[in-house]
Amino acid sequence: MTAVCLIQGASRGIGLQFCQSLLLRNNTKVIATCRNPHQASELSQLKDAHPDKLHIFPLDVTKENQIENTSKEVTDRFGKLDLLINSAGILHPSGRGETSIKGVSAEGLETTFFTNTIGPLLMAKHFTPLLTKGDGLIGKATDDMKKKHAAVLVNMSAKVGSITDNGLGGWYSYRMSKAALNMATKNLSIEFGRGQRKVIVISLHPGIVDTELSRPYHKNVKNLFSLGHSVNQMLNVIDSLSLQDSGKFFLYDKSVMPY
């Protein structure tokens, strides 16, 4: 059987690296979505290298009609998903998080929430039928049919979205959007844990990675991960998942983060 994996937000950074790493696996097809595929040069190069394994769809995660239409196309062409990773995220429209309440604006909050929280939840809504038809090829295999799962859904969260861990404040839009995403993960895990075709749902923190999002803050980072290292660590987590892990917020080393 072939595993079908969809990476939402695949044009660059962590999403692109997930595509690269998954394409190296045998019996795996990767669906990459991003807002403007014709402008995603590295993703296009990856398509040239893997023409039969990589499939690219235009999708703006802030537009529900595009999410719905893409889910229909994926249904027609693939019929299932074994893994869905919601990877797209922004720190703030300005590129920098708010340092105080003075920097908070309705526009900044709305834009950040749409990309980081609302979009991933709508992805879950429209791709649920495909996830429940998965073959359980991603995650920990088990012989106990009562603990068998159909697919895995991963929401890329962030440690700064933990309410318990927040000791510095600031970054209102980003922190709040990721905290809300974690609540969505928990809700989805409960709903998708019912019935026979169960889906594992987790939030996952990649560490501080060398991407455009974190670049303005690199000088203050002691342990900066390369994209390859971070994604390899996260794939180890994803491959080890079982139903008992659903609803949890994991770090890249599978230690559990408090919500």
ChimeraX commands (.cxc) that place a marker at each C-alpha (Angstrom):
marker #1 position 0.00,0.00,0.00 radius 0.5
marker #1 position 1.02,3.58,-0.60 radius 0.5
marker #1 position 0.89,6.27,2.07 radius 0.5
marker #1 position -0.67,9.55,0.95 radius 0.5
marker #1 position 0.58,12.61,2.84 radius 0.5
marker #1 position -0.66,16.19,2.47 radius 0.5
marker #1 position 1.48,19.14,3.56 radius 0.5
marker #1 position -0.42,22.41,3.84 radius 0.5
marker #1 position 1.94,25.40,3.52 radius 0.5
marker #1 position 4.62,23.62,1.47 radius 0.5
marker #1 position 6.23,26.42,-0.51 radius 0.5
marker #1 position 9.12,27.02,1.89 radius 0.5
marker #1 position 10.54,26.41,5.34 radius 0.5
marker #1 position 9.27,23.52,7.43 radius 0.5
marker #1 position 6.49,22.59,5.00 radius 0.5
marker #1 position 8.91,22.29,2.08 radius 0.5
marker #1 position 11.31,20.23,4.20 radius 0.5
marker #1 position 8.50,17.86,5.18 radius 0.5
marker #1 position 7.86,17.31,1.46 radius 0.5
marker #1 position 11.56,16.67,0.78 radius 0.5
marker #1 position 11.90,14.20,3.64 radius 0.5
marker #1 position 8.68,12.29,2.93 radius 0.5
marker #1 position 9.52,11.97,-0.77 radius 0.5
marker #1 position 12.60,9.96,0.17 radius 0.5
marker #1 position 10.37,7.24,1.60 radius 0.5
marker #1 position 9.27,4.24,-0.39 radius 0.5
marker #1 position 5.58,3.78,-1.22 radius 0.5
marker #1 position 4.76,7.40,-0.34 radius 0.5
marker #1 position 2.99,10.07,-2.33 radius 0.5
marker #1 position 3.11,13.70,-1.22 radius 0.5
marker #1 position 0.46,16.34,-1.87 radius 0.5
marker #1 position 1.86,19.85,-1.43 radius 0.5
marker #1 position -0.41,22.88,-1.14 radius 0.5
marker #1 position 0.51,26.55,-1.08 radius 0.5
marker #1 position -1.01,29.87,-2.02 radius 0.5
marker #1 position 1.03,30.54,-5.18 radius 0.5
marker #1 position 2.67,27.40,-6.61 radius 0.5
marker #1 position 3.96,29.27,-9.68 radius 0.5
marker #1 position 6.07,31.43,-7.36 radius 0.5
marker #1 position 7.38,28.48,-5.31 radius 0.5
marker #1 position 10.61,27.78,-7.23 radius 0.5
marker #1 position 12.05,25.24,-4.78 radius 0.5
marker #1 position 8.79,23.30,-4.72 radius 0.5
marker #1 position 8.75,23.30,-8.53 radius 0.5
marker #1 position 12.29,21.92,-8.56 radius 0.5
marker #1 position 11.21,19.21,-6.17 radius 0.5
marker #1 position 8.36,18.34,-8.52 radius 0.5
marker #1 position 10.82,18.00,-11.40 radius 0.5
marker #1 position 12.88,15.57,-9.30 radius 0.5
marker #1 position 9.83,13.52,-8.21 radius 0.5
marker #1 position 7.24,13.91,-10.99 radius 0.5
marker #1 position 5.28,10.78,-10.08 radius 0.5
marker #1 position 5.38,11.15,-6.29 radius 0.5
marker #1 position 4.78,14.88,-5.71 radius 0.5
marker #1 position 1.48,16.55,-6.55 radius 0.5
marker #1 position 1.00,20.30,-6.12 radius 0.5
marker #1 position -2.31,22.11,-5.56 radius 0.5
marker #1 position -2.92,25.85,-5.14 radius 0.5
marker #1 position -4.61,26.52,-1.81 radius 0.5
marker #1 position -4.96,29.67,0.27 radius 0.5
marker #1 position -5.66,28.45,3.79 radius 0.5
marker #1 position -7.62,31.64,4.57 radius 0.5
marker #1 position -10.20,30.86,1.87 radius 0.5
marker #1 position -12.63,28.09,2.78 radius 0.5
marker #1 position -13.92,27.64,-0.77 radius 0.5
marker #1 position -10.38,26.80,-1.94 radius 0.5
marker #1 position -9.94,24.32,0.89 radius 0.5
marker #1 position -13.24,22.65,0.01 radius 0.5
marker #1 position -12.46,22.52,-3.71 radius 0.5
marker #1 position -9.01,21.07,-3.09 radius 0.5
marker #1 position -10.44,18.40,-0.80 radius 0.5
marker #1 position -12.77,17.34,-3.63 radius 0.5
marker #1 position -9.87,17.15,-6.10 radius 0.5
marker #1 position -7.78,15.11,-3.68 radius 0.5
marker #1 position -10.75,12.80,-3.10 radius 0.5
marker #1 position -11.16,12.20,-6.82 radius 0.5
marker #1 position -7.44,11.54,-7.41 radius 0.5
marker #1 position -6.33,9.77,-4.24 radius 0.5
marker #1 position -9.41,8.69,-2.26 radius 0.5
marker #1 position -7.71,8.91,1.14 radius 0.5
marker #1 position -5.09,10.57,3.33 radius 0.5
marker #1 position -2.77,8.86,5.80 radius 0.5
marker #1 position -1.17,12.07,7.06 radius 0.5
marker #1 position -2.17,15.73,7.05 radius 0.5
marker #1 position 0.27,18.35,8.35 radius 0.5
marker #1 position -0.94,21.94,8.79 radius 0.5
marker #1 position 2.36,23.76,8.44 radius 0.5
marker #1 position 1.65,27.31,7.26 radius 0.5
marker #1 position 2.07,29.97,9.92 radius 0.5
marker #1 position 2.95,33.62,10.42 radius 0.5
marker #1 position 4.38,35.47,13.40 radius 0.5
marker #1 position 2.54,38.70,12.55 radius 0.5
marker #1 position 1.74,40.55,9.30 radius 0.5
marker #1 position 4.55,42.98,10.12 radius 0.5
marker #1 position 7.05,40.15,10.54 radius 0.5
marker #1 position 7.59,40.93,14.22 radius 0.5
marker #1 position 5.50,40.05,17.26 radius 0.5
marker #1 position 3.96,42.78,19.40 radius 0.5
marker #1 position 6.17,43.68,22.35 radius 0.5
marker #1 position 3.31,45.37,24.26 radius 0.5
marker #1 position -0.44,45.98,24.12 radius 0.5
marker #1 position 0.27,49.21,22.23 radius 0.5
marker #1 position 1.26,47.19,19.20 radius 0.5
marker #1 position -1.94,45.13,19.06 radius 0.5
marker #1 position -4.32,45.81,16.19 radius 0.5
marker #1 position -7.51,44.19,14.93 radius 0.5
marker #1 position -5.90,43.65,11.52 radius 0.5
marker #1 position -2.85,41.94,13.01 radius 0.5
marker #1 position -4.95,39.67,15.18 radius 0.5
marker #1 position -7.33,38.76,12.36 radius 0.5
marker #1 position -4.60,37.98,9.83 radius 0.5
marker #1 position -2.57,35.90,12.28 radius 0.5
marker #1 position -5.59,33.96,13.53 radius 0.5
marker #1 position -6.81,33.20,10.02 radius 0.5
marker #1 position -3.51,31.63,9.00 radius 0.5
marker #1 position -2.50,29.99,12.28 radius 0.5
marker #1 position -5.83,28.84,13.72 radius 0.5
marker #1 position -8.88,29.16,11.48 radius 0.5
marker #1 position -7.18,27.76,8.38 radius 0.5
marker #1 position -5.96,24.54,10.06 radius 0.5
marker #1 position -9.39,23.97,11.60 radius 0.5
marker #1 position -11.08,24.37,8.21 radius 0.5
marker #1 position -8.54,21.96,6.72 radius 0.5
marker #1 position -9.60,19.42,9.33 radius 0.5
marker #1 position -13.26,20.06,8.53 radius 0.5
marker #1 position -12.99,19.45,4.80 radius 0.5
marker #1 position -10.36,16.69,4.81 radius 0.5
marker #1 position -11.95,14.59,7.57 radius 0.5
marker #1 position -13.62,12.16,5.12 radius 0.5
marker #1 position -10.23,11.48,3.50 radius 0.5
marker #1 position -8.47,11.00,6.84 radius 0.5
marker #1 position -11.06,8.49,8.03 radius 0.5
marker #1 position -10.37,6.47,4.85 radius 0.5
marker #1 position -6.66,6.22,5.58 radius 0.5
marker #1 position -4.91,2.88,5.93 radius 0.5
marker #1 position -3.08,3.67,9.17 radius 0.5
marker #1 position 0.30,3.65,7.39 radius 0.5
marker #1 position 1.63,6.59,9.39 radius 0.5
marker #1 position 2.07,6.16,13.14 radius 0.5
marker #1 position 2.69,3.19,15.36 radius 0.5
marker #1 position 1.34,-0.11,14.12 radius 0.5
marker #1 position -0.57,-2.29,16.56 radius 0.5
marker #1 position -2.16,-5.71,16.44 radius 0.5
marker #1 position -4.95,-4.62,18.73 radius 0.5
marker #1 position -7.79,-3.67,16.40 radius 0.5
marker #1 position -9.44,-1.66,19.15 radius 0.5
marker #1 position -6.43,0.66,19.15 radius 0.5
marker #1 position -6.02,0.92,15.40 radius 0.5
marker #1 position -6.14,4.32,13.72 radius 0.5
marker #1 position -6.84,5.42,10.15 radius 0.5
marker #1 position -4.63,8.49,9.85 radius 0.5
marker #1 position -2.66,11.22,11.62 radius 0.5
marker #1 position -3.40,14.96,11.70 radius 0.5
marker #1 position -0.60,17.27,12.87 radius 0.5
marker #1 position -1.05,20.93,13.72 radius 0.5
marker #1 position 2.25,22.81,13.79 radius 0.5
marker #1 position 2.09,24.73,17.04 radius 0.5
marker #1 position 4.72,26.58,19.08 radius 0.5
marker #1 position 6.02,26.45,22.62 radius 0.5
marker #1 position 5.05,30.10,23.08 radius 0.5
marker #1 position 1.43,29.02,22.62 radius 0.5
marker #1 position 1.54,27.28,26.00 radius 0.5
marker #1 position -0.34,29.32,28.61 radius 0.5
marker #1 position 1.43,27.45,31.41 radius 0.5
marker #1 position 4.89,28.12,29.99 radius 0.5
marker #1 position 4.35,31.83,29.27 radius 0.5
marker #1 position 6.72,33.79,31.49 radius 0.5
marker #1 position 7.67,36.67,29.19 radius 0.5
marker #1 position 4.43,37.97,27.70 radius 0.5
marker #1 position 4.34,39.86,24.39 radius 0.5
marker #1 position 3.65,38.39,20.95 radius 0.5
marker #1 position -0.10,38.68,21.56 radius 0.5
marker #1 position -1.31,37.61,18.14 radius 0.5
marker #1 position 1.06,34.69,17.74 radius 0.5
marker #1 position 0.76,33.34,21.28 radius 0.5
marker #1 position -3.04,33.60,21.26 radius 0.5
marker #1 position -3.38,32.02,17.81 radius 0.5
marker #1 position -1.25,29.04,18.78 radius 0.5
marker #1 position -3.05,28.63,22.12 radius 0.5
marker #1 position -6.34,28.59,20.21 radius 0.5
marker #1 position -4.88,26.08,17.73 radius 0.5
marker #1 position -4.00,23.82,20.66 radius 0.5
marker #1 position -7.62,23.97,21.82 radius 0.5
marker #1 position -8.71,23.01,18.31 radius 0.5
marker #1 position -6.31,20.06,18.45 radius 0.5
marker #1 position -7.80,18.88,21.72 radius 0.5
marker #1 position -11.37,19.23,20.43 radius 0.5
marker #1 position -10.55,17.39,17.21 radius 0.5
marker #1 position -8.82,14.58,19.10 radius 0.5
marker #1 position -11.98,13.96,21.12 radius 0.5
marker #1 position -14.27,14.02,18.09 radius 0.5
marker #1 position -11.93,11.96,15.88 radius 0.5
marker #1 position -11.43,9.45,18.68 radius 0.5
marker #1 position -15.01,8.28,18.33 radius 0.5
marker #1 position -16.23,5.59,15.97 radius 0.5
marker #1 position -14.28,2.87,14.21 radius 0.5
marker #1 position -12.18,5.05,11.85 radius 0.5
marker #1 position -10.18,7.00,14.42 radius 0.5
marker #1 position -7.69,9.77,13.60 radius 0.5
marker #1 position -4.74,10.70,15.82 radius 0.5
marker #1 position -4.56,14.49,16.27 radius 0.5
marker #1 position -1.61,16.28,17.89 radius 0.5
marker #1 position -0.01,19.70,18.22 radius 0.5
marker #1 position 3.73,19.69,17.54 radius 0.5
marker #1 position 6.46,22.22,18.33 radius 0.5
marker #1 position 9.42,22.07,15.89 radius 0.5
marker #1 position 11.98,23.78,18.10 radius 0.5
marker #1 position 13.46,27.13,17.04 radius 0.5
marker #1 position 14.27,26.56,13.39 radius 0.5
marker #1 position 16.29,28.54,10.87 radius 0.5
marker #1 position 13.35,30.00,8.93 radius 0.5
marker #1 position 12.19,33.45,7.87 radius 0.5
marker #1 position 9.71,33.51,10.76 radius 0.5
marker #1 position 12.42,33.20,13.41 radius 0.5
marker #1 position 15.24,35.02,11.60 radius 0.5
marker #1 position 14.78,38.42,13.32 radius 0.5
marker #1 position 15.40,36.69,16.67 radius 0.5
marker #1 position 18.36,34.41,15.86 radius 0.5
marker #1 position 20.86,36.40,17.89 radius 0.5
marker #1 position 19.02,35.43,21.09 radius 0.5
marker #1 position 18.74,31.72,20.25 radius 0.5
marker #1 position 21.11,29.22,21.86 radius 0.5
marker #1 position 19.87,26.06,20.11 radius 0.5
marker #1 position 18.91,26.91,16.53 radius 0.5
marker #1 position 17.84,23.87,14.49 radius 0.5
marker #1 position 18.37,23.37,10.79 radius 0.5
marker #1 position 15.26,22.53,8.80 radius 0.5
marker #1 position 16.45,19.01,8.14 radius 0.5
marker #1 position 17.19,18.27,11.80 radius 0.5
marker #1 position 13.87,19.66,13.03 radius 0.5
marker #1 position 11.77,17.80,10.47 radius 0.5
marker #1 position 13.61,14.52,10.99 radius 0.5
marker #1 position 12.97,14.83,14.73 radius 0.5
marker #1 position 9.28,15.58,14.15 radius 0.5
marker #1 position 8.87,12.69,11.71 radius 0.5
marker #1 position 10.30,10.39,14.39 radius 0.5
marker #1 position 7.56,11.67,16.70 radius 0.5
marker #1 position 4.86,11.21,14.05 radius 0.5
marker #1 position 6.01,7.69,13.19 radius 0.5
marker #1 position 5.86,6.70,16.88 radius 0.5
marker #1 position 2.31,7.94,17.51 radius 0.5
marker #1 position -0.50,5.73,18.74 radius 0.5
marker #1 position -4.06,6.52,19.74 radius 0.5
marker #1 position -3.05,7.12,23.35 radius 0.5
marker #1 position -1.02,10.14,22.13 radius 0.5
marker #1 position -3.98,11.85,20.48 radius 0.5
marker #1 position -4.85,15.26,21.88 radius 0.5
marker #1 position -1.38,15.97,23.25 radius 0.5
marker #1 position 1.01,18.85,22.63 radius 0.5
marker #1 position 4.47,17.45,21.86 radius 0.5
marker #1 position 7.90,18.97,21.48 radius 0.5
marker #1 position 10.19,17.74,18.71 radius 0.5
marker #1 position 11.67,15.12,21.08 radius 0.5
marker #1 position 8.21,13.82,22.06 radius 0.5
marker #1 position 8.30,15.34,25.51 radius 0.5
marker #1 position 4.82,16.59,26.41 radius 0.5
marker #1 position 4.24,20.34,26.63 radius 0.5
marker #1 position 1.55,21.64,29.03 radius 0.5
marker #1 position -1.25,23.53,27.34 radius 0.5
marker link #1:1,2 radius 0.2
marker link #1:2,3 radius 0.2
marker link #1:3,4 radius 0.2
marker link #1:4,5 radius 0.2
marker link #1:5,6 radius 0.2
marker link #1:6,7 radius 0.2
marker link #1:7,8 radius 0.2
marker link #1:8,9 radius 0.2
marker link #1:9,10 radius 0.2
marker link #1:10,11 radius 0.2
marker link #1:11,12 radius 0.2
marker link #1:12,13 radius 0.2
marker link #1:13,14 radius 0.2
marker link #1:14,15 radius 0.2
marker link #1:15,16 radius 0.2
marker link #1:16,17 radius 0.2
marker link #1:17,18 radius 0.2
marker link #1:18,19 radius 0.2
marker link #1:19,20 radius 0.2
marker link #1:20,21 radius 0.2
marker link #1:21,22 radius 0.2
marker link #1:22,23 radius 0.2
marker link #1:23,24 radius 0.2
marker link #1:24,25 radius 0.2
marker link #1:25,26 radius 0.2
marker link #1:26,27 radius 0.2
marker link #1:27,28 radius 0.2
marker link #1:28,29 radius 0.2
marker link #1:29,30 radius 0.2
marker link #1:30,31 radius 0.2
marker link #1:31,32 radius 0.2
marker link #1:32,33 radius 0.2
marker link #1:33,34 radius 0.2
marker link #1:34,35 radius 0.2
marker link #1:35,36 radius 0.2
marker link #1:36,37 radius 0.2
marker link #1:37,38 radius 0.2
marker link #1:38,39 radius 0.2
marker link #1:39,40 radius 0.2
marker link #1:40,41 radius 0.2
marker link #1:41,42 radius 0.2
marker link #1:42,43 radius 0.2
marker link #1:43,44 radius 0.2
marker link #1:44,45 radius 0.2
marker link #1:45,46 radius 0.2
marker link #1:46,47 radius 0.2
marker link #1:47,48 radius 0.2
marker link #1:48,49 radius 0.2
marker link #1:49,50 radius 0.2
marker link #1:50,51 radius 0.2
marker link #1:51,52 radius 0.2
marker link #1:52,53 radius 0.2
marker link #1:53,54 radius 0.2
marker link #1:54,55 radius 0.2
marker link #1:55,56 radius 0.2
marker link #1:56,57 radius 0.2
marker link #1:57,58 radius 0.2
marker link #1:58,59 radius 0.2
marker link #1:59,60 radius 0.2
marker link #1:60,61 radius 0.2
marker link #1:61,62 radius 0.2
marker link #1:62,63 radius 0.2
marker link #1:63,64 radius 0.2
marker link #1:64,65 radius 0.2
marker link #1:65,66 radius 0.2
marker link #1:66,67 radius 0.2
marker link #1:67,68 radius 0.2
marker link #1:68,69 radius 0.2
marker link #1:69,70 radius 0.2
marker link #1:70,71 radius 0.2
marker link #1:71,72 radius 0.2
marker link #1:72,73 radius 0.2
marker link #1:73,74 radius 0.2
marker link #1:74,75 radius 0.2
marker link #1:75,76 radius 0.2
marker link #1:76,77 radius 0.2
marker link #1:77,78 radius 0.2
marker link #1:78,79 radius 0.2
marker link #1:79,80 radius 0.2
marker link #1:80,81 radius 0.2
marker link #1:81,82 radius 0.2
marker link #1:82,83 radius 0.2
marker link #1:83,84 radius 0.2
marker link #1:84,85 radius 0.2
marker link #1:85,86 radius 0.2
marker link #1:86,87 radius 0.2
marker link #1:87,88 radius 0.2
marker link #1:88,89 radius 0.2
marker link #1:89,90 radius 0.2
marker link #1:90,91 radius 0.2
marker link #1:91,92 radius 0.2
marker link #1:92,93 radius 0.2
marker link #1:93,94 radius 0.2
marker link #1:94,95 radius 0.2
marker link #1:95,96 radius 0.2
marker link #1:96,97 radius 0.2
marker link #1:97,98 radius 0.2
marker link #1:98,99 radius 0.2
marker link #1:99,100 radius 0.2
marker link #1:100,101 radius 0.2
marker link #1:101,102 radius 0.2
marker link #1:102,103 radius 0.2
marker link #1:103,104 radius 0.2
marker link #1:104,105 radius 0.2
marker link #1:105,106 radius 0.2
marker link #1:106,107 radius 0.2
marker link #1:107,108 radius 0.2
marker link #1:108,109 radius 0.2
marker link #1:109,110 radius 0.2
marker link #1:110,111 radius 0.2
marker link #1:111,112 radius 0.2
marker link #1:112,113 radius 0.2
marker link #1:113,114 radius 0.2
marker link #1:114,115 radius 0.2
marker link #1:115,116 radius 0.2
marker link #1:116,117 radius 0.2
marker link #1:117,118 radius 0.2
marker link #1:118,119 radius 0.2
marker link #1:119,120 radius 0.2
marker link #1:120,121 radius 0.2
marker link #1:121,122 radius 0.2
marker link #1:122,123 radius 0.2
marker link #1:123,124 radius 0.2
marker link #1:124,125 radius 0.2
marker link #1:125,126 radius 0.2
marker link #1:126,127 radius 0.2
marker link #1:127,128 radius 0.2
marker link #1:128,129 radius 0.2
marker link #1:129,130 radius 0.2
marker link #1:130,131 radius 0.2
marker link #1:131,132 radius 0.2
marker link #1:132,133 radius 0.2
marker link #1:133,134 radius 0.2
marker link #1:134,135 radius 0.2
marker link #1:135,136 radius 0.2
marker link #1:136,137 radius 0.2
marker link #1:137,138 radius 0.2
marker link #1:138,139 radius 0.2
marker link #1:139,140 radius 0.2
marker link #1:140,141 radius 0.2
marker link #1:141,142 radius 0.2
marker link #1:142,143 radius 0.2
marker link #1:143,144 radius 0.2
marker link #1:144,145 radius 0.2
marker link #1:145,146 radius 0.2
marker link #1:146,147 radius 0.2
marker link #1:147,148 radius 0.2
marker link #1:148,149 radius 0.2
marker link #1:149,150 radius 0.2
marker link #1:150,151 radius 0.2
marker link #1:151,152 radius 0.2
marker link #1:152,153 radius 0.2
marker link #1:153,154 radius 0.2
marker link #1:154,155 radius 0.2
marker link #1:155,156 radius 0.2
marker link #1:156,157 radius 0.2
marker link #1:157,158 radius 0.2
marker link #1:158,159 radius 0.2
marker link #1:159,160 radius 0.2
marker link #1:160,161 radius 0.2
marker link #1:161,162 radius 0.2
marker link #1:162,163 radius 0.2
marker link #1:163,164 radius 0.2
marker link #1:164,165 radius 0.2
marker link #1:165,166 radius 0.2
marker link #1:166,167 radius 0.2
marker link #1:167,168 radius 0.2
marker link #1:168,169 radius 0.2
marker link #1:169,170 radius 0.2
marker link #1:170,171 radius 0.2
marker link #1:171,172 radius 0.2
marker link #1:172,173 radius 0.2
marker link #1:173,174 radius 0.2
marker link #1:174,175 radius 0.2
marker link #1:175,176 radius 0.2
marker link #1:176,177 radius 0.2
marker link #1:177,178 radius 0.2
marker link #1:178,179 radius 0.2
marker link #1:179,180 radius 0.2
marker link #1:180,181 radius 0.2
marker link #1:181,182 radius 0.2
marker link #1:182,183 radius 0.2
marker link #1:183,184 radius 0.2
marker link #1:184,185 radius 0.2
marker link #1:185,186 radius 0.2
marker link #1:186,187 radius 0.2
marker link #1:187,188 radius 0.2
marker link #1:188,189 radius 0.2
marker link #1:189,190 radius 0.2
marker link #1:190,191 radius 0.2
marker link #1:191,192 radius 0.2
marker link #1:192,193 radius 0.2
marker link #1:193,194 radius 0.2
marker link #1:194,195 radius 0.2
marker link #1:195,196 radius 0.2
marker link #1:196,197 radius 0.2
marker link #1:197,198 radius 0.2
marker link #1:198,199 radius 0.2
marker link #1:199,200 radius 0.2
marker link #1:200,201 radius 0.2
marker link #1:201,202 radius 0.2
marker link #1:202,203 radius 0.2
marker link #1:203,204 radius 0.2
marker link #1:204,205 radius 0.2
marker link #1:205,206 radius 0.2
marker link #1:206,207 radius 0.2
marker link #1:207,208 radius 0.2
marker link #1:208,209 radius 0.2
marker link #1:209,210 radius 0.2
marker link #1:210,211 radius 0.2
marker link #1:211,212 radius 0.2
marker link #1:212,213 radius 0.2
marker link #1:213,214 radius 0.2
marker link #1:214,215 radius 0.2
marker link #1:215,216 radius 0.2
marker link #1:216,217 radius 0.2
marker link #1:217,218 radius 0.2
marker link #1:218,219 radius 0.2
marker link #1:219,220 radius 0.2
marker link #1:220,221 radius 0.2
marker link #1:221,222 radius 0.2
marker link #1:222,223 radius 0.2
marker link #1:223,224 radius 0.2
marker link #1:224,225 radius 0.2
marker link #1:225,226 radius 0.2
marker link #1:226,227 radius 0.2
marker link #1:227,228 radius 0.2
marker link #1:228,229 radius 0.2
marker link #1:229,230 radius 0.2
marker link #1:230,231 radius 0.2
marker link #1:231,232 radius 0.2
marker link #1:232,233 radius 0.2
marker link #1:233,234 radius 0.2
marker link #1:234,235 radius 0.2
marker link #1:235,236 radius 0.2
marker link #1:236,237 radius 0.2
marker link #1:237,238 radius 0.2
marker link #1:238,239 radius 0.2
marker link #1:239,240 radius 0.2
marker link #1:240,241 radius 0.2
marker link #1:241,242 radius 0.2
marker link #1:242,243 radius 0.2
marker link #1:243,244 radius 0.2
marker link #1:244,245 radius 0.2
marker link #1:245,246 radius 0.2
marker link #1:246,247 radius 0.2
marker link #1:247,248 radius 0.2
marker link #1:248,249 radius 0.2
marker link #1:249,250 radius 0.2
marker link #1:250,251 radius 0.2
marker link #1:251,252 radius 0.2
marker link #1:252,253 radius 0.2
marker link #1:253,254 radius 0.2
marker link #1:254,255 radius 0.2
marker link #1:255,256 radius 0.2
marker link #1:256,257 radius 0.2
marker link #1:257,258 radius 0.2
marker link #1:258,259 radius 0.2
view
